[in-house]
Amino acid sequence: ERGALAAAEADAELDEAAAEIAVGDAAPVHRALTVEFRVRELGVSVVDKGPRELLFATLRDVVLRSADRGDEIDMEVSAGDLQVDCQLPPPLYFKTVVHRARSTQALADAHVLHVAAIRRARESGAHVLHVPYASVLLQELCVRLDERTVDLVTGMAARMRLAYRDALDVLAGTRAADEMSTIREAWWLPAALQGRTERAEVALETSLARAPPAMRRADDPTDEDSIARVYIEHLVLHPVALRLSFKTSTGAPPGEAEREADDRVAVLDALARSAGATIGSIEGVSLSLNALLAEHVFEEPRALRERVVRHYRSQVLLEAYKALGSFEFMGDPAGLVVSLGTGVVDFFYEPARGMVERPEDFHVHVAKGSASLVANTFGAASRSVSQVTRSLSRGLAGLALDDEYERAEEIRRTESPRDFGEGVGQGALALGRGIIGGISGLFTKPVEEANREGAVGFVRGVGKGVLGLAVKPAAGALSFAAQTTEGLTATTDALTDAAVPSRARLPRTFGRRGELVPYDRKEAEGQFLLSRLENGEYAGESYADHISLRKHVLLTSTKHVFLVEPSSFECVWAELLEDILGVETTKESVIIRLQREEDAGDIVSFFRNVFDTGKREQRIVRCPDSLARDVAAALVRTAIPH
């Protein structure tokens, strides 16, 4: 009996095992392998050949998730916040060029970017990518650009694209690398790719073989992994909302050398630039781009990209009419109406929401709605007045025919006040500069032009001085109104949480030979301070070192040593390194000994010596303690070339 019972139990176990095997053969079960990668903050720096940092993009709360289910792969990418900063030196109207719009900032859990897709596993040799579902969601963004930033970034992108296409021609054997200037100038490509080594072709082939499929030739038969077609069952590109602002440039491009031109040409050029600065800027245009929904898409990758580009290009053209109501010289009437409407809606909506959600907090919602009405009303009115007066001020400054004055005012105008008090202060300074500049120009312009071109230049200088006397005070008065109302706007924006975020970090610095080095906050602060000194007068020099000394900063570059007032970006004094004889120290200071050339014994040198109070045989740097004194002395000694 015991043997029969054991045999029966064994048969039962075998039957259960056979049943499990049968089920397994009929429907195999795959366990999903899920990989999740989280990054709290990710920074991407865009650098040109200079080298110079153009843009710095910051992505926060980035999540990359992938789940492999055997026959398909689920992919998801999301970012909690996105910000792109412009890192160019001044004049720069928009330091933050892309950021999250105010309408989505309150949605703490909403991702600013969300991409999801399901991809079928591709069999060996198959050239069709099967995607059952693909979705892209982008929250409302503010895009704020100026003409200079757009020109530099688009130019760099065009050069990179052309260089890579030429590199593909080299790989195909149709052209030689050493004959193509685009490849020689493409510093971001490998050295061998630019024809600087004997094994250029081998290194070129290896480099391009590692390139992404989108960069390779579509007709390359040797690429077994190339994708000939893409099949997407459901494609969902959600609606896109943008608030676009654009500023035109007024002065000549930075670093452009003066050219001799006919007076009529100079006047016409000034008129054209002034007109462009006055009527060419737009503020806060709301663009709403419709969604793109498609099913059973079966196209080549390039054709699919072109289809998406055509869709959004047509949407932008349909929305272009909105720019007519957002020109800065008109005071942005469309934005004025939107802000007033927002205030009125909040005035009624907030109390109603309080009654429904928490009746005991009804008074809080009444106060919130009333504050929104007042802030949006005053903010919209002050913003409109500020835009009109600022636009007119920019246009008038260009009519002064004084590039130095125009550039200095342009740089100062880019520093927006943070509150009403600061706006009044900046406006008063602008008015004072306009009056003083107009009066002093009557005397300085004839002398400057006479030194340059003699009697003809003297006559031209008199004309510029008289024109500046009429234009500069008027431009200063308009700047006073613009800065004051802009300060009021900043105050109301702070009440409604509509302030623009500040830059994530200052522009990066590079090595002495232009090499890329790890980001250093102290060096970035020093380079930024150097680029802002005296309205960018020393922006072309390279930063060396600096030390803070209570109210001042001692800073050295490759050519000068400066004592700087950091709050106003003004030099207390600046001396050439080649003029320094030596450095001495006392108990509380550092003494910099200087050498001076003997002036010629003419009447001009006599008056120069009489009135040049800043010309000294030594400079004394007061230090707060002995440690700061020793560091300051070592800083200057290290910078001296001899």
Secondary structure, DSSP 4 states (H G I P E B T S, - for coil): -HHHHHHHHHHHHHHHHHHHHHHHHHS-----EEEEEEEEEEEEEEE-SSS-EEEEEEEEEEEEEEEE-SSEEEEEEEEEEEEEEE-PPSS-S-SEEEEE-HHHHT-TT--SEEEEEEEEPPPTT--EEEEEEEEEEE--EEEEEEHHHHHHHHHHHHHHHHHHHHHHHHHHTSS-GGG-HHHHT-TTS-TGGGT-STTHHHHHHHHHHTS-GGGS-TT-TT-TT---EEEEEEEEE--EEEEEEEE---SPPTTPPP----HHHHHHHHHHHHHHHHHS-EEEEEEEEPPEEEEEEEE-HHHHHHHHHHHHHHHHHHHGGGGGG-BGGGT-HHHHHHHHHHHHHHHHHHHHHHHHH-GGGHHHHHHHHHHHHHHHHHHHHHHHHHHHHHHHHHHHHHTT--HHHHHHHHHHHTS--SSHHHHHHHHHHHHHHHHHHHHHHHHHHHHHHHHHHHHHHHHHHHHHHHHHHHHHHHHHHHHHHHHHHHHHHHHHHHHTT-PPPPPSSPPP---TTS------HHHHHHHHHHHHGGGGTTTTSPEEEEEEETTEEEEEESSEEEEEETTTTEEEEEEEGGGEEEEEE-SSEEEEEE--PPPPSSHHHHHHHHH-TT--SEEEEE-SSHHHHHHHHHHHHHH---
